[in-house]
Amino acid sequence: MRENYINQLFCILLLCCLGCNQETPQIRVVTERMDENTYLFRWEVLPPMKGSVTIYSSLDPTSFDYSQHPVETDILNGSIQIPVTNKEDRYFFLLKFNNSCAKEVASRFAFSDALLNLRDIGGYANKEEKNIKWGKIYRSGNIDVPKKEKDIRVINQMQLKTIIDFKEEKEKNYKDSSLNSAKTINIPIPDLLTPDIIDMVIEGKMKKGDVILYMQEKYLEMYEHADFYFKPMFDILLDTANYPLLITSTRGKDRTGFAIALIMTAIGVPDETIIEDYLLSGKHINATKYKSLIKNLTWEEQEAMTSLLNPQEKVIDMVRERIIYDYGSTDKFLEKKLQLDKAKRKKLKALLLY
């Protein structure tokens, strides 16, 4: 159980200190949920400085009550564990170093047994050292599943206004009322992991190399039809009334991963960070439903199936290379293919960054 919580990682952030002068040290913070009731904070300050770090908690990333009794410790301690009162809630934290340098942090993944690969894309820094706001955009796998009370609590805490769903109609086999308060906008994109492809892997007709080539082909199809699939998504993102929002597909890996990579590119997140987030899906996709198939496969077939189920860096790299080849830069691709000009990107940054 403890392993599951440690895997609910964390955000690693470079603090862009608010109200601090240019001589302020760089402060690196790691936040990790150790178990149901405890968060661990670790920080590194370079060059070292003396003073105190004050930590406030909230269930709402846009509002912290400064009248509450905060947790305080010496900066030189370098770490602290903080208990929380309700294990089923997701907490956001505001750290103030010497009461001036401030930054929000949170665990990236939400605790939900039913909602596959559910996480917040907040906290990532762009090239201008501005960070994505917490609680604005969530990403996940299939949400059309039976939910327990604690899963519904997770959903309610997200306060979703909009759901962008990339699933095709044939992928939807369940519906409940737990998400009725959010507006669902369906932008169907063909799924990569179809029954036919799974059968080909099981029958030994596709090896690992074949799977990678197949995924590259499907990602190129998404790229070639990006104006049809993702321009409507950006129109939704440019409307402040649509936040907080969730972007979802069956596993939250390929279609959702492609969409999140485009969003991060549009607001100036570095390529290495985009890859880091894309690959996180490999740690949080529950492959239990495929275990009965995988255990009877040969080693080569298991390798192919694993490649199909997990995100592949080669695939997302190939799309980036194709963009550069076709357009010369990602900026020109966003402007020409998705009609995302400088004014729209400036507005998007204002909505998503601080």
Buried (B, 14 or more C-beta within 10 A) or exposed (E): EEEEBEEBBBBBBEBBBEEBEEEBBEBBBBBBBBBEEBBBBBBEBEEEBEBBBBBBBBEEBEEBEEEEEBBEBEBEEBEBEBEBEEBBEBBBBBBBBBEEBBBBBBBBBBBBEBBBBBBBBBBBBBEEEBBBBBBBBBBBBBBBBEBEEEBBBBBEBBBBBBBBBBBBEEBBEEEEEBBEEBBBBEBBBBBBBEEEBBEBBBEEEBBBEBBBBBBBEBBBBBBEEBEEBBBBBBBBBBEEEBBBBBBBBBBBBBBBBBBBBBBBBBBBBBBEBBBBBBBBBBEBBEBEEBEEBBEEBEEEBBBBBBBBBBBBEEBBEBBBEBBEEEBEEBBEBBBEBBEBEEEBBEBBBEBBBB
